Amino acid sequence: MEKKLQEPELWQNREQAQAVTTEHANLKKEIEAWQELSREAEALLALAEEFKDEAEEDLVADLEQKSAKLEQEFTALEFTVFFTGEWDERQAIVAISAGAGGTDAQDWAEMLLSMLLRFAERKNFKTRLIDKQSGQEAGIKSAVFEVNGQYAFGIFKSESGVHRLVRISPYDAEKMRHTSFALVDVIPDLGDLADVELKDEDLRIDVFRSSGHGGQSVNTTDSAVRIVHIPTGLTVTCQNERSQLQNKQTALKILKSRLAKRQIEEREKKERQIRGEVKSAAWGSQIRSYVLHPYKLVKDHRTGLETQDVDAVLAGELDEFSEAFVRWLAKKEKR
């Protein structure tokens, strides 16, 4: 990696150079963390060996506390070993869309947006809102944001799929129980690495007045951009940059990443068909249920992990679910 950083050709491509530099820094940080953990473990073992015959109660308690702390640090570092996917180290682009359920579904989509942004904050990741379409009465119709941090895609890919909410609707005068759905789509930010050719004749580009938080003239100029890839029907909207050009560049980057992911999924689908496996349609593949009534429960239908602390989960405490998914996926891929 360090030899690659010294190659003059690398620095001719700014985005690729930045990606390699970030990967190098992350690897160096990871190696240093393992080395530090090894030193701490050796020191603790030496201390335990030195006082094994005359250890006082306070010393034993201190050793047990330090041992438990080391075990937690080891578990956290071990978790990164499972990130062996081709794009796990890349940044993530997260898209949320309200599904069936009307106003309740749009409210649920906004709750998911808040949950995932808080999850990113808990991981010390940086986020940037790219697009947000408000609902007619409440909530959002859709939203797109970027997540920047080490293993952002590897961590956030656990959230990709249909999320189901069961609750007493705050928008129902009769206080009936409603079931709402929202789709979360997580793709890696491939940038210039996306080997996708975009032909002008395959694109329809629309501009319109932005309703987001851009520059000072954001509400008086047609700065928002919507790009439709005609052959596939894929649509990307961006309105939170400060200019029409920036919105267009961001939208094109996301479109290329989505098309690259689509190509990978189609190739994997053909491989599964050869093996006799069939994947259900997106809206039929519920990954997680959040039940607020008549009882409280969050259950992941892939890993089987569940918790009754719904409030904590909706506040962004998703570490257990993310880790369980990554371990489940690693076992599944070994079969």
Secondary structure, 3 states (H helix, E strand, C coil): CHHHHCCHHHHHCHHHHHHHHHHHHHHHHHHHHHHHHHHHHHHHHHHHHHCCCCCCHHHHHHHHHHHHHHHHHHHHHHHHHCCCCCCCCCCEEEEEEECCCHHHHHHHHHHHHHHHHHHHHHCCCEEEEEEEEECCCCCEEEEEEEEECCCHHHHHHHHCEEEEEEEECCCCCCCCEEEEEEEEEEEECCHHHCCCCCCHHHEEEEEECCCCCCCCCCCCCCCEEEEEECCCCEEEEECCCCCHHHHHHHHHHHHHHHHHHHHHHHHHHHHHHHHCCCCCCHHHCEEEEEECCCCCEEEECCCCCEECCHHHHHCCCCHHHHHHHHHHHHHHHHC
